[in-house]
Amino acid sequence: MTERPVGPLVLSMAWPSILSNLVTVVYNLADTYFVGRINTSASGAIGIAFVAMTAIQGVGFYFGQGTGNAISRDLGAHREEDACVMASTGIVCTFACGILIALLGNLFLGPLCRVAGATPTILPYAKSFIGIILLGAPWMCSSLMLNMQLRFEGESLFSMLAIMCGTVLNIFLSPLLIFGAGMGIAGSALANIICQFISFCLLVAEMQKIGTTPLSRKYVRFSKALFREINNGGVPSFVRQCMLGVATTLLNDAAAPFGDAAVAAMAVVQRITGVGNYVQIGIGQGYQPVLGYNIGAKRYDRVRKGYFFSLKAASISVLAIGIVTCISAPNLIGFFRDDPEVVAVGTLTLRLASFSIALTGASMITNFMLQTSGHMWSATILGACRLGLVLGPVVTILSHTLGLFGLQIAQPVSDLITFAVTIPMARGCLKSFDEAEKAAEAESAAVHKA
C-alpha cells in the first residue's frame, strides 16, 4: 500500500469495486426491465422504493465508511488491535440499526411511500415492494458495511466475489418469483432480500478467514473516542445517502403532476445513469484504502498522486459512458419501458444527464479524499450539494417556472454548480496535505538531529 506505484495500485483496488458495482447496476437494470413488464405504475414504484433503499444504504455506508476509514489508517500506522475493535463493534451497531429501520419502516409504510412521491396508482405497488425490502434491512445494512471494511483492508477482490454471487443469483431468481411464482413486484423484493442474505453470509465468512480484522465478541467495545472516529468518517456518507433520498423524493414529487409516465421515466434514467456513477464510485473506493494507508504512514506525496490519477480516470471513464448513453437514449429508455410517453420524457432527461455526469467525477473523488483524510464537514457539505443543498432549490424553482423541461434539466444544473463548489474544497484539502508533509519532515529532522 505504501510502496507500489500509485496508479497501478489504485486500479488494482478499484477494478473489483467497479466490477461488483457494475454487476449491481446490471441487476438494477434487469430488475427495472422485469418490473417494467408488469405496467407503468409498477415501474414508478421502483423509483419510489429508491427512497427507502437510501435509508438502508445510509446506515451501511455510515458504519462502513466510518469504521473503514479508521481501519485503513490504523493498519497503516500498525495499530492492528484498534482496527479489530472498529470492525467488530461496527457490525454489532450496524445490525442493530438495521432492525430499527425494519420495524419503523413497516410501522409507517403508507406515509413513507406517499412522502416519497407515490401517486394513488403507484402506491399499492410501492407498499408491496418496500414492505418486503425493509424486512431485509439488518443484513442489507451489514453487507454494505462488511463490503467496505474488506475494501479498506485492501481485500477488494474478496468483497467483490461475495457481492457478485448474491447479485448474479438475484438476476435469475427475480423473474422466477415475479412471473414463475406469480408474485408480481413482491417477487422482485423477496428475491432481493434472499440474495442479500446470501451475500451477507459470504462476507462474514470472508472476514473470518481472509480479512485482516476478524470479527470477535472480545473486540466489541463501546467508547466515545470510537464513535467520534466513526462519525468523522461516516457522517459524510450518511448525509450523502440521506440527500440522495431527498433528491429522489424531490424529483418524484416534481414529476408526479405530469403523470405516472414522468415518474417512471425518472426512475429508468436514474438506473441508467447509475452505470457512470458506480464506475466513478469504484475508482474512488479504490483510492480510499491507498489514501488511508498512506496518510497513516505519512506518505503525502503518494496521497496527491493518487488523487490526480483517480480524478483523471473517473472523469474520462464517465465521459465515455455519457457519450454512449446520449447517443442510445431512445433505445435504452424504450428497452426498459416501451411506453411512448415514458420514452419521450426519458430520452431528453437522459441526454441532458449524459452531458453533465462527467463533471461529477471531480466532486466524487474529492469527496472521498476529504472523507478519508478526516475533513468531515467539508466532505459532508460537498456530498450534500449535488443531491440536496443545490438540487432542492434548483428542482423546485425550475419545475415551477419551466414545467417538465425544468424538471429534466434540474440535475445537470445542480451538477454544474456542485463542480464549481468542488474546486476550492479540493485546493484546501491538498494544501492541508502540504502542511502536514512539512510538519512530518520537520519532526523527522528533529528526531534525526537528536
C-alpha positions as CSV (number, residue, x, y, z in Angstrom):
1,M,0.0,0.0,0.0
2,T,2.9,2.4,0.7
3,E,5.4,1.2,-1.9
4,R,3.8,0.0,-5.2
5,P,3.4,2.6,-8.0
6,V,0.3,4.6,-7.2
7,G,-1.6,4.4,-10.5
8,P,-1.5,0.6,-10.8
9,L,-2.2,0.2,-7.1
10,V,-5.3,2.3,-7.3
11,L,-6.5,0.4,-10.3
12,S,-5.8,-3.0,-8.6
13,M,-8.0,-1.8,-5.7
14,A,-10.6,-0.2,-8.0
15,W,-11.3,-2.9,-10.6
16,P,-13.0,-5.3,-8.2
17,S,-15.1,-2.5,-6.8
18,I,-16.0,-1.3,-10.3
19,L,-16.9,-4.8,-11.4
20,S,-19.1,-5.6,-8.4
21,N,-20.7,-2.1,-8.8
22,L,-21.4,-2.8,-12.5
23,V,-22.9,-6.2,-11.7
24,T,-25.2,-4.4,-9.2
25,V,-26.1,-1.9,-12.0
26,V,-26.9,-4.9,-14.3
27,Y,-29.1,-6.3,-11.6
28,N,-30.8,-2.9,-11.1
29,L,-31.4,-2.6,-14.8
30,A,-32.6,-6.2,-15.1
31,D,-35.0,-5.6,-12.2
32,T,-36.2,-2.5,-13.8
33,Y,-36.8,-4.4,-17.1
34,F,-38.7,-7.3,-15.3
35,V,-40.9,-4.9,-13.2
36,G,-41.5,-2.8,-16.3
37,R,-43.2,-5.8,-17.9
38,I,-45.9,-5.5,-15.3
39,N,-47.1,-2.0,-16.1
40,T,-46.0,1.7,-15.9
41,S,-47.2,2.1,-12.3
42,A,-45.0,-0.8,-11.2
43,S,-42.0,0.9,-12.9
44,G,-42.8,4.1,-11.0
45,A,-42.8,2.1,-7.7
46,I,-39.2,1.2,-8.3
47,G,-38.3,4.9,-8.2
48,I,-40.4,5.4,-5.0
49,A,-38.6,2.4,-3.4
50,F,-35.3,4.0,-4.1
51,V,-36.0,6.4,-1.2
52,A,-36.4,3.5,1.3
53,M,-33.2,1.9,-0.1
54,T,-31.2,5.1,0.6
55,A,-32.1,4.8,4.3
56,I,-30.7,1.2,4.4
57,Q,-27.6,2.3,2.4
58,G,-27.2,5.4,4.5
59,V,-26.7,3.2,7.7
60,G,-24.5,0.7,5.9
61,F,-22.3,3.5,4.4
62,Y,-22.2,5.4,7.7
63,F,-20.7,2.5,9.6
64,G,-18.8,1.1,6.6
65,Q,-17.0,4.4,5.8
66,G,-16.8,5.4,9.4
67,T,-15.1,2.1,10.6
68,G,-13.3,1.5,7.2
69,N,-11.5,4.9,7.1
70,A,-10.3,4.4,10.7
71,I,-9.3,0.8,9.9
72,S,-7.1,1.8,7.0
73,R,-5.4,4.5,9.0
74,D,-4.9,2.1,11.9
75,L,-3.4,-0.6,9.7
76,G,-1.1,2.0,8.0
77,A,0.1,3.0,11.5
78,H,0.4,-0.7,12.6
79,R,-2.4,-0.4,15.2
80,E,-3.9,-3.8,14.4
81,E,-6.0,-4.2,17.6
82,D,-7.6,-0.8,17.2
83,A,-8.6,-1.9,13.7
84,C,-10.2,-5.1,15.0
85,V,-12.2,-3.2,17.6
86,M,-13.5,-0.9,14.8
87,A,-14.6,-3.9,12.7
88,S,-16.4,-5.9,15.4
89,T,-18.1,-3.0,17.1
90,G,-19.2,-1.7,13.7
91,I,-21.0,-4.9,12.7
92,V,-23.0,-5.0,16.0
93,C,-24.1,-1.4,15.7
94,T,-25.0,-1.8,12.0
95,F,-27.2,-4.9,12.5
96,A,-29.0,-3.2,15.4
97,C,-29.7,-0.1,13.3
98,G,-31.0,-2.4,10.5
99,I,-33.5,-4.0,12.9
100,L,-34.7,-0.5,13.9
101,I,-35.2,0.5,10.2
102,A,-37.2,-2.7,9.5
103,L,-39.5,-2.0,12.5
104,L,-40.1,1.7,12.0
105,G,-40.2,1.4,8.2
106,N,-43.1,-1.1,8.2
107,L,-44.8,0.7,11.0
108,F,-45.0,3.9,8.9
109,L,-45.0,2.2,5.5
110,G,-48.0,4.1,4.0
111,P,-46.8,7.6,4.9
112,L,-43.3,6.8,3.8
113,C,-44.5,5.8,0.3
114,R,-46.7,8.9,0.0
115,V,-43.9,11.3,1.2
116,A,-41.6,9.6,-1.4
117,G,-43.9,10.7,-4.2
118,A,-46.2,7.7,-4.8
119,T,-49.3,8.6,-6.7
120,P,-52.6,6.7,-5.9
121,T,-52.0,4.3,-8.7
122,I,-48.3,3.6,-7.8
123,L,-49.0,3.4,-4.0
124,P,-50.1,-0.3,-3.9
125,Y,-47.0,-1.5,-5.8
126,A,-44.7,0.7,-3.7
127,K,-46.1,-0.6,-0.4
128,S,-45.8,-4.2,-1.6
129,F,-42.2,-3.8,-2.7
130,I,-40.9,-1.6,0.1
131,G,-42.6,-3.5,2.9
132,I,-40.6,-6.7,1.9
133,I,-37.3,-4.8,1.3
134,L,-37.4,-3.3,4.8
135,L,-37.6,-6.8,6.3
136,G,-34.1,-7.4,5.0
137,A,-32.6,-4.2,6.3
138,P,-30.5,-5.8,9.1
139,W,-28.4,-7.9,6.8
140,M,-28.6,-5.5,3.9
141,C,-27.0,-2.7,6.0
142,S,-24.5,-5.1,7.4
143,S,-23.5,-6.4,4.0
144,L,-22.7,-2.9,2.8
145,M,-20.6,-2.3,5.9
146,L,-18.6,-5.5,5.7
147,N,-18.1,-5.0,2.0
148,M,-16.5,-1.6,2.7
149,Q,-14.4,-2.9,5.6
150,L,-12.8,-5.5,3.3
151,R,-12.1,-2.9,0.7
152,F,-10.4,-0.6,3.2
153,E,-8.3,-3.5,4.3
154,G,-7.1,-4.0,0.7
155,E,-9.2,-7.1,0.1
156,S,-11.5,-5.7,-2.6
157,L,-11.3,-8.9,-4.7
158,F,-12.9,-11.0,-2.0
159,S,-15.6,-8.4,-1.2
160,M,-16.4,-8.3,-5.0
161,L,-16.9,-12.1,-5.1
162,A,-19.4,-12.1,-2.2
163,I,-21.4,-9.2,-3.6
164,M,-21.4,-10.7,-7.2
165,C,-22.6,-14.1,-6.0
166,G,-25.7,-12.6,-4.5
167,T,-26.3,-10.2,-7.3
168,V,-25.9,-12.8,-10.1
169,L,-28.3,-15.1,-8.3
170,N,-30.8,-12.3,-7.9
171,I,-30.8,-11.7,-11.7
172,F,-32.1,-15.3,-12.2
173,L,-34.3,-15.5,-9.0
174,S,-36.2,-12.2,-9.6
175,P,-38.0,-13.2,-12.8
176,L,-38.8,-16.7,-11.4
177,L,-40.6,-15.1,-8.4
178,I,-42.2,-12.3,-10.4
179,F,-43.6,-14.4,-13.3
180,G,-43.0,-18.0,-12.4
181,A,-44.4,-17.9,-8.9
182,G,-46.9,-15.1,-9.9
183,M,-45.8,-12.8,-7.1
184,G,-45.5,-9.7,-9.2
185,I,-43.5,-6.8,-7.8
186,A,-43.4,-8.6,-4.4
187,G,-41.3,-11.4,-6.1
188,S,-38.7,-8.8,-7.0
189,A,-38.4,-7.6,-3.4
190,L,-38.3,-11.1,-2.0
191,A,-35.5,-12.2,-4.4
192,N,-33.6,-9.1,-3.4
193,I,-33.6,-9.8,0.4
194,I,-32.8,-13.5,-0.1
195,C,-29.8,-12.8,-2.3
196,Q,-28.6,-10.0,0.0
197,F,-28.7,-12.5,2.9
198,I,-26.5,-14.9,0.9
199,S,-24.0,-12.1,0.3
200,F,-24.0,-11.2,4.0
201,C,-23.2,-14.8,5.0
202,L,-20.3,-14.9,2.4
203,L,-18.9,-11.6,3.7
204,V,-18.9,-12.8,7.3
205,A,-17.1,-16.0,6.2
206,E,-14.5,-13.9,4.3
207,M,-13.9,-11.6,7.2
208,Q,-13.2,-14.6,9.4
209,K,-10.9,-16.5,7.0
210,I,-9.3,-13.8,4.9
211,G,-9.8,-10.4,6.5
212,T,-7.1,-8.6,8.4
213,T,-9.7,-7.8,11.2
214,P,-11.6,-11.0,12.0
215,L,-14.9,-10.4,13.9
216,S,-15.0,-11.4,17.6
217,R,-17.0,-10.6,20.7
218,K,-13.8,-9.7,22.6
219,Y,-13.3,-6.8,20.2
220,V,-16.8,-5.3,20.7
221,R,-16.1,-2.2,22.8
222,F,-18.1,1.0,23.0
223,S,-16.5,4.3,23.8
224,K,-16.8,8.0,23.0
225,A,-13.5,8.0,21.1
226,L,-14.6,5.1,18.9
227,F,-17.9,6.7,17.9
228,R,-16.1,10.0,17.3
229,E,-13.9,8.2,14.8
230,I,-16.9,6.5,13.2
231,N,-18.7,9.9,13.0
232,N,-15.7,11.5,11.4
233,G,-15.6,9.1,8.5
234,G,-19.2,8.1,8.4
235,V,-21.3,11.3,8.7
236,P,-20.4,12.5,5.1
237,S,-21.6,9.2,3.6
238,F,-24.8,9.1,5.8
239,V,-25.6,12.7,4.8
240,R,-24.9,11.9,1.2
241,Q,-27.2,9.0,1.2
242,C,-29.9,10.9,3.0
243,M,-29.6,13.7,0.4
244,L,-29.9,11.0,-2.3
245,G,-33.3,10.1,-0.7
246,V,-34.2,13.7,-0.6
247,A,-33.2,14.2,-4.2
248,T,-35.2,11.2,-5.3
249,T,-38.3,12.4,-3.3
250,L,-38.0,15.9,-4.8
251,L,-37.7,14.6,-8.4
252,N,-40.6,12.1,-7.8
253,D,-42.8,14.9,-6.3
254,A,-42.0,17.2,-9.1
255,A,-42.7,14.5,-11.7
256,A,-46.0,13.4,-10.2
257,P,-48.1,16.2,-11.6
258,F,-47.0,15.1,-15.1
259,G,-48.3,11.6,-14.5
260,D,-47.0,8.1,-13.9
261,A,-45.1,8.1,-17.2
262,A,-42.9,11.0,-15.9
263,V,-42.3,9.3,-12.6
264,A,-41.4,6.0,-14.4
265,A,-39.1,7.9,-16.8
266,M,-37.1,9.5,-14.0
267,A,-36.8,6.0,-12.3
268,V,-35.4,4.5,-15.5
269,V,-33.0,7.4,-16.1
270,Q,-31.7,7.0,-12.5
271,R,-30.9,3.4,-13.1
272,I,-29.1,4.1,-16.4
273,T,-27.0,7.0,-15.2
274,G,-26.1,4.7,-12.2
275,V,-23.7,3.0,-14.6
276,G,-21.5,6.1,-14.7
277,N,-21.9,6.8,-11.0
278,Y,-20.9,3.3,-10.0
279,V,-17.8,3.4,-12.1
280,Q,-16.5,6.6,-10.5
281,I,-17.5,5.3,-7.1
282,G,-15.5,2.2,-7.8
283,I,-12.5,4.3,-8.7
284,G,-12.9,6.4,-5.5
285,Q,-13.2,3.2,-3.4
286,G,-10.0,2.0,-5.0
287,Y,-8.3,5.3,-4.0
288,Q,-9.6,5.3,-0.4
289,P,-7.6,2.4,1.1
290,V,-4.5,3.8,-0.7
291,L,-5.2,7.2,0.8
292,G,-5.9,5.9,4.3
293,Y,-2.8,3.7,4.5
294,N,-0.5,6.5,3.2
295,I,-1.9,9.1,5.5
296,G,-1.2,6.7,8.4
297,A,2.3,6.2,7.0
298,K,2.7,10.0,6.3
299,R,3.4,9.4,2.6
300,Y,1.6,12.6,1.4
301,D,3.4,12.5,-2.0
302,R,1.5,9.3,-2.8
303,V,-1.7,10.8,-1.4
304,R,-1.5,13.6,-4.0
305,K,-0.5,11.3,-6.9
306,G,-3.4,9.0,-6.1
307,Y,-5.9,11.9,-6.1
308,F,-4.9,13.2,-9.5
309,F,-4.7,9.8,-11.1
310,S,-8.2,8.9,-9.7
311,L,-9.6,12.2,-10.9
312,K,-8.5,11.6,-14.4
313,A,-9.6,8.0,-14.5
314,A,-13.1,8.8,-13.2
315,S,-13.7,11.8,-15.5
316,I,-12.5,10.1,-18.7
317,S,-14.5,6.9,-17.9
318,V,-17.7,8.7,-17.1
319,L,-17.4,10.9,-20.1
320,A,-17.1,7.9,-22.4
321,I,-20.2,6.3,-20.8
322,G,-22.1,9.6,-21.2
323,I,-21.4,9.7,-24.9
324,V,-22.9,6.2,-25.3
325,T,-26.0,6.9,-23.2
326,C,-26.6,10.2,-25.0
327,I,-26.5,8.5,-28.5
328,S,-28.5,5.5,-27.4
329,A,-31.0,7.3,-25.2
330,P,-34.3,6.4,-27.0
331,N,-33.4,2.8,-27.4
332,L,-32.3,2.5,-23.8
333,I,-35.4,4.0,-22.3
334,G,-37.7,2.0,-24.7
335,F,-36.0,-1.2,-23.7
336,F,-36.9,-0.8,-20.1
337,R,-40.4,0.6,-20.6
338,D,-41.9,0.5,-24.1
339,D,-44.4,3.4,-23.4
340,P,-44.3,6.3,-25.9
341,E,-44.8,8.9,-23.0
342,V,-42.0,7.3,-20.9
343,V,-39.6,7.2,-23.9
344,A,-40.4,10.9,-24.8
345,V,-39.7,12.2,-21.3
346,G,-36.8,9.8,-20.5
347,T,-34.9,10.4,-23.7
348,L,-34.3,14.1,-23.2
349,T,-33.7,13.7,-19.5
350,L,-31.1,11.0,-20.1
351,R,-29.3,13.0,-22.8
352,L,-29.1,16.1,-20.6
353,A,-27.8,14.0,-17.7
354,S,-25.2,12.3,-20.0
355,F,-23.5,15.6,-20.7
356,S,-23.3,16.7,-17.0
357,I,-22.4,13.4,-15.4
358,A,-18.7,13.8,-16.5
359,L,-18.5,16.8,-14.1
360,T,-19.5,14.6,-11.1
361,G,-16.2,12.7,-11.2
362,A,-14.3,15.6,-9.7
363,S,-16.8,16.1,-6.9
364,M,-17.0,12.3,-6.2
365,I,-13.2,11.8,-6.0
366,T,-12.7,15.0,-4.0
367,N,-15.5,13.9,-1.6
368,F,-13.7,10.6,-1.0
369,M,-10.4,12.4,-0.4
370,L,-12.0,14.8,2.1
371,Q,-13.8,12.0,3.9
372,T,-10.9,9.6,4.3
373,S,-8.5,12.4,5.3
374,G,-10.8,13.4,8.2
375,H,-12.3,16.7,6.7
376,M,-15.7,15.7,7.9
377,W,-17.7,18.9,7.4
378,S,-16.2,19.7,4.0
379,A,-17.0,16.2,2.8
380,T,-20.5,16.4,4.2
381,I,-21.2,19.7,2.6
382,L,-19.8,18.7,-0.8
383,G,-21.7,15.4,-0.7
384,A,-24.9,17.1,0.1
385,C,-24.6,19.8,-2.6
386,R,-25.4,17.7,-5.7
387,L,-28.1,15.7,-4.0
388,G,-29.9,18.2,-1.8
389,L,-28.4,21.6,-0.9
390,V,-28.2,22.6,-4.6
391,L,-30.8,20.2,-6.2
392,G,-33.6,21.1,-3.8
393,P,-33.8,24.8,-4.7
394,V,-33.0,24.1,-8.4
395,V,-35.7,21.4,-9.0
396,T,-38.3,23.5,-7.1
397,I,-37.6,26.7,-9.0
398,L,-37.1,25.2,-12.5
399,S,-40.1,22.8,-12.3
400,H,-42.4,25.6,-11.3
401,T,-41.0,28.1,-13.9
402,L,-40.2,25.8,-16.8
403,G,-42.6,22.9,-16.2
404,L,-41.5,19.4,-17.3
405,F,-38.4,20.8,-19.0
406,G,-37.3,22.4,-15.8
407,L,-37.5,19.0,-14.1
408,Q,-35.4,17.4,-16.8
409,I,-32.6,20.0,-16.6
410,A,-32.6,20.2,-12.8
411,Q,-29.9,17.5,-12.2
412,P,-27.5,18.8,-14.9
413,V,-27.7,22.4,-13.5
414,S,-27.1,21.0,-10.0
415,D,-24.0,19.1,-11.3
416,L,-22.6,22.3,-12.8
417,I,-23.0,24.2,-9.6
418,T,-21.5,21.4,-7.5
419,F,-18.5,21.3,-9.8
420,A,-17.9,25.0,-9.1
421,V,-18.0,24.3,-5.3
422,T,-15.6,21.3,-5.6
423,I,-12.6,23.3,-6.9
424,P,-11.9,25.4,-3.8
425,M,-12.6,22.5,-1.5
426,A,-10.1,20.3,-3.4
427,R,-7.4,23.0,-3.2
428,G,-7.9,23.5,0.5
429,C,-7.5,19.7,1.2
430,L,-4.4,19.4,-1.0
431,K,-2.9,22.4,0.9
432,S,-3.5,20.7,4.2
433,F,-1.5,17.7,2.9
434,D,1.3,20.1,2.0
435,E,1.3,21.5,5.5
436,A,1.1,18.0,7.1
437,E,4.0,16.9,5.0
438,K,6.2,19.8,6.1
439,A,5.3,19.2,9.7
440,A,6.3,15.5,9.3
441,E,9.6,16.4,7.7
442,A,10.4,18.9,10.5
443,E,9.6,16.3,13.1
444,S,11.7,13.7,11.4
445,A,14.6,16.1,11.1
446,A,14.4,17.0,14.8
447,V,14.4,13.3,15.8
448,H,17.4,12.7,13.5
449,K,19.3,15.6,14.9
450,A,18.6,14.5,18.5
